[in-house]
Amino acid sequence: MSHQQEDDADYMANEYDMEAMDDDMDDEFHGRDVGGSDSDADDYDYTNNKMQDTSAAEARRGRDIQGIPWERLSITREKYRQTRLEQYKNYENIPQSGEASEKDCLATKKEVSYYDFRRNSRSVKSTILHFQLRNLVWATSKHDVYLMSHFSVIHWSSLTCSKSEVLNVSGHVAPCEKHPGSLLEGFTQTQVSTLTVKDNLLVAGGFQGELICKYVDRPGVCFCSRTTYDDNAITNAVEIYNTSSGALHFIASNNDSGVRDFDMEKFQLSKHFRFPWPVNHASLSPDGKLIAIVGDNPEGLLVDSRNAKVVSPLSGHIDYSFASAWHPDGLTFATGNQDKTCRVWDIRNLSKSVVALKGNLGAIRSIRYTSDGRFMAMAEPADFVHVFDVKNGYEQEQEIDFFGEISGLSFSPDTESLFVGVWDRTYGSLLEFGRRHNYSYLDTII
């Protein structure tokens, strides 16, 4: 992946931000910052000192879910959507990869809805540091979600509509516990590139190979480590898991071509595997025996988790991959690529992917399955999240359509909630959706 971090913010601002996309947009909508924007005057609640959120009831009455005042603008939503589709520039390491992948993709039916809009929380500003890394939103319950907002890890409660700072890395961060191998001097001004939270453990990875571990129910940081001192050291992804014995571990994927396994019971590095190219994402199978590896190579790898011996190459993508996820059954997994596709693989026949699913704008940078395996969500860099019906062979999907860069997405462990982080100077927010249920027995009541 790209490691020229000094250019990332400018790249996103110039290429991706809504404000810079279309000169036809009214001044009320673009060209201003949130703090001083006239466009926010009607959407700002001065009594509560926060941006006005959009509720499900307001959306049903016709209000835009992001609070965008289309009726006051010189362009319709439909026209602006078409402009985005035509002008959005998908980042590619291999030119024309998006066009070349189209022929393999499944045509899906989109007139379905699995998750209904609940709320858009504009007071929660989800931000992105690296334009290729979008794993910065994590739900630990249907009401609790963690996300990056500039230099802070924020906890948001959708139950109380309140936020609190869990970790601030803008200054000096050092562990308050002593463990062998932990960097007691800690880090200063860490630039967080990836984040993960599971149960009570939070792990943040940084641009210089930093790893910061914190239990969210305890004060202070418990462990700090630097995976590597290589110049190209960025931590691209982190995944927390439990071993078969119940021990808590996490896997870190790095740009130095390494995948490292840390034992969080002992706070020790337990395994270190090296691959031929930078690893952008690694996912462990539910039984802990296999790891799906994707990175700066069109061909991914399925490897043995004990020794990193290659079980099978994964051939089909055309560009570099940045996302992967396992179905809970442990038989299938998915990979997301800059060729605008997500491919689903079956470990019983890895000669080719089972299905290829296509995005609208760009790379597939985040993939999540629900814990019951019924649905899979994939996020493009901006504007679109796709929720597929796995049970019906991915042939039907709900397409969630909005505007702004996507910092991450996460299902709650009970599958009831879906959260999507939106990065935009004016309309940055946290979108919340709730799983739709059909209680047919209620229809029998007279």
N, C-alpha and C positions, 0 to 999 in steps of 0.2 A: 504494500500500500504506500501511498504518498507519505513522506515523512518531512516535508517542508512546512512545518507547522506555522512559521511566520506568515505564510501566504494563505492559510486556510480560512481565516476570518474574512479577509478581503475577497477571496474567491467566492465564498458563499454570499457575501453582501452584494458583490457585483453580478453574480450569475443567477442567484436563486431567490433573493428576497423579493417579496411581493411588491414592495415600494418601487423597485427598480425595473419591474417587468414591462409596464405598459404605460406609455406616455398619454394614452387616452383616458387614464383613470383620473377622476376628479381630485383636486387638491385636498378635499376632505378625507380622502382615502390614502393617498400616498405622498411620499416626500417629506414626512415629518417623523419625529421621534414620539414615543408614547407619552413621555412626560409633558411635552408642550404641544400636543397635537390638538387642533381644533376639532378633529374628527371624533375625539373621545369626549367632547364636552357633554353630549347627550347621554353617553354611556358611562359616565363617571358618577358614582354615588358619593357625594361630598360628606354625607352624614356618617357613612361607614368608612370613608377614606380608602375606597378600593374600586377597581373597575367593575362595572355592572356585569354579572354573569348572565348566562342564558339558561333558563330552566326548560324541562321537557314540556311543561304547560305552555310556555311562551313560544316554543318551537311549533307546537301544534296549532297555535293561533297565527302562524305565518312568519314569526321572527326568524331571521337567519341564525343558525346555530352558533355562529361565531360573532354575532352582533354586527355584522357588516351592513351598513345602511344602503342597500342597493337602490332604494327608491330615491336617494339623494344624489346618486352618482350619474355620471354621463355615459355609463356603460352598463349593460345588463349582466347578470351573473352568467347567463349562457354564453354571451359574447366573450366575457373575460375567461371563461373556462376554455373556449376554443382557442383564444390567444395563448393561454398557458400551454395547451397541448401542442401548439405549433411552434412556440418559441423556447420552451424549456430545454436547456442543454444538459443532456445526460453525460456525466463524466465517464469516459471510457479509457482504459489502458490499451485496448486493441480496437483500432478504428472500425466503425460500422458494425460492431458486434451486435448491437440491438436489432438492426435490420436483418442481419443474417440468421438470427435465432427464431424469427417469426414463423417459419415454415413448420417447426416442430410443435407448436403450441396448441393446446386443446381449446376449442371454442366452448365457452361456458355460458350458462344461462344466469342472468344477473337480476332478474325480477323477484328476488327473495330477500327476506330480512330475518336475521338470526339474533342481532343485538340492536336494541332500540336506544335512541339518544336519551340521555338522562340530564346531563348538565355540561356546560362549557364554563370552566373556571378561569377567568381572565386575570385574576389576582395571582395566579400561579404561573410564573414565567419559566418555562422549560427552555434551556439553552443547549447549544451544541458547540463543541470546541473543534472537532475535526470532521470535515464534510463527508468522510467515508465511514465514520463510526457512529452508529445510531442505537447503542444499547444503554440508554440513560434513563429509562423509566421502568420501575419494578413495583408490582403490587404484591403485598403480603397477605391481604384479605380483601373482601369486596368493598371495604371502606378505607383501607390504608394503602397509600402509594408513596414511593420514594423517587425523587428525580433530582437532576442537577440544575441549579439556577446560578449561573456564573461560577463563583468559587464556593458555593454552598450546596450541600446535600440537604434537600428539603423534604420533610414529611408532610403529606397532605391528608387530612381526614375528610372524606366526602360525606361523612355522617354529620360532622359539626361545621363543615366548610371552613376549617381553620388550618393554618400551616405553622410549622415550627422548624427551626434550623437544627439539624442533627449533627452536621460536621461542617466546619469552615476551614478551607485549605488555603485561604488567601495569605495567611501569615505563616508562623512556624507551627508545625504539627509534630509531636513526638509521643512515643508510647508511654503510658503510665504503668504498664506491667513489664516485668523483666522476663524475657525468654531467650534462650540461646539462638543466636543468629539474627535477632531483631536489632535494627539500627536504632540505638537509643538516642542518637542525635536527631533522628527524624528527618523531616523535609521542610523546605521553605517554598512558599508560593507554588504548590503543586498544580500542574495543569491536568485536570482529570479527563482522560480520554475514554474511559469505559467505567461502568458501574454495575454492580449486581447486589441484590439483597434477597436473602432467603431466610425465613423464620426471623431470628434476631441478629443474624450475621450480615454485616455490610462490608463489601470489599470494593475499593476504588483503585483503578489502575491509572498510571500517569504517562506523560510523554517521555520521561526519562527512565522508564522501566520501574517506576515506583509502584509499590503495593501498600495500601493502607487498610488495615482491618479494624473493625469496630463492632462491638455488640451494641445494638441500638437501645437495649434496656440497661446498659451500664454507662457510667460517665467515662469520658476519656477514650483514647485509642489504645487498643491492646497489642498491636503488632505492626511494625513497619519493616519493609524489606525492599531491596532493589534487585530486580531479576537479573539485570545485566548492566555493564557500564559501556556497552557498545554505543557508538554514535547513533546508530539506528535502533533505538532501544524501546520505542513506544509499546505500551501494553494495549493490545488491540481488543481483547475480550477476556472475560472472566466468567467461569461457571462454577457455582457451588453445588456440591452433591454429598450424599451420604453413602459410605461403603456398605457392603453386605453385612458387616459387623456393627454398623450404626455409627461409625466414626465420621466426623465432619471433615471434608476435604474441599479444596477448590482447584480448578485448572486455569492457568493463565496462558494465553496465546500472545506471542510477541513477534515484533518485526525483525528480531535477530534470528528468525527461523526456529525458535525454540517453543516447546510446550512444556510447562512445569506443573507438577502436582504438589500441592502443599497440604500437609496434615495439620488441621487446626486444633486437634487435641493436644498435639505436642508442639505446635507452631514450628514445624520443620519442613524443609523441602524433601519430599520423598522420592520423586522421579523427575528426570529431566531428559526429554527427547529432542533430537534435532532433525530437521527436515530440509529438503533441497531449496526451499524458498520461504519467504516471510509468511507466517501463519496468521491469518486474519480472524479465524474463528475455529474453535474445536468444541465438539459436543460429545458427551459420554452417553453410551446407550443405557437404557434403564437397568439392565442387568450388570452394568459395569465392565463388560468384557470387550467392547469395541469403542473406538473413537473415530468420529467423522472429522477429517481435517480439510480445511479449505484455506486458500490464500492467494498469493501472487502467481498463480498458474491456472490456466483453464482447466486442467485436470486435477480433481481432488483425490483424496485418499481415504480408504477405510483401513484402520490399523488395529492391531491387538493392543489393548490397554496395558498389558503387562510389560511388553518389550518394544512396542512401536513397529513390530514386523508388519509389513503391508499385506493385508488380506486381499484387497482388490483396489485397482485404480477406479476413479469415477470419471468416465469420459462422456462428454456431451455438451458441457458449457463451452462458450467461445471466449469469454473474458475472465477477469479475476473475480473470485467469490469472496463475500463478506459476511455471510450468514449461514447458519445450519441449526437444525433442531430435530430431535427424535420424537416419533410418535410413541405414546406410552406403551404400546404393545411390543416395542423393541424390534419389530420386524421391518419397519419402514422409517426413513428419515428424509429430510428435505434440505436442499442447499439453495442459497440465493446469490445471484450473480449480477455483474454490471452489464451483462447482455440482455437485461430486462426480464430475465426468467427465473422462476423457481422450479427446480426439478425434484421430483420425489423418487426415491430409490427403495428397492426391496432387497434385503440382504440375501434372499434365496436365489436371486438372479440379478447380478450386478453388471451384466453385459451392456445394459442400457437403462435409462431411467424409465420408470413406470409411466410418468406423465410430466409434461412441461407446461407451466402456467405462466402467462405473460402479464406484465404490468403495462401501464399506459404511458408514463412519463420517463421512467428511468430504472436504475438498478434496484434489485431487491436487497435491502440492507438489514432487515429484521424479519425473523420468522418465529412464530410461537404456536404451539399446540395447546388446546385445553387439556386439563388433567384427565378428563374422561375420554379424550381422543376423538371426540365428535367433530371438532372444528379445528382448522388451521388458519392463522392470520399471517399475512405477509404485508410488509410496509415498503412502499417505494420511498425515494428520498423526500418527496413532497406530495401533498394533495390527495393521495389515495392509500387507503388500507383495504385489503381484500380479505374477506372471511369466507373460507371454503367449507362446504359440507363434505367431510372426509368419508362419512358412512356411505355416501352416494357417489363415490369415486371422483370427487373434486369437480363434478360436472356442473354444480350449481354454486354460485357465490353471491355474497352481499358485498357491494362496492360502496365503501364509505368515502364520500366526496366532500372535500373542504379545501381551504387554501393555506399554504404555509409549509415550511420544512418540518419533517418529522424527526423528533429526537429519540423516539423509542415507542414501543407499545408493549402492553403486558396484560394477559388475562389474570384475574384473581385465582388463587388456588382452587376455590370452589366453583370456578367457571362462571360465576354470576355477573362479574364485571369485566369490562374491557376498557383500559385507559390508553390514550394516545397523547403524547407530548407534541405540541406545535410550537416551533420556533419562528417568530416573526417580530419585527420591531414594533409594529402596531397591534397585531392580533395574536401575539404569542399567548398560549394558554394550555390548559389540560382538558382534553375532551373525555367525557365518561359515557359509556354505554352499558346497558343492562341486558342480560340474556332474556330473550322472549320465551315465554312459556304458554302453552295452550292447555288450559285446564278444562278439558272437554266435559268433565263431570258437572261443572257449574251450569252448562247449557241444558242440563236435564231438569234443573230446578224450575218449577212453574210458579 
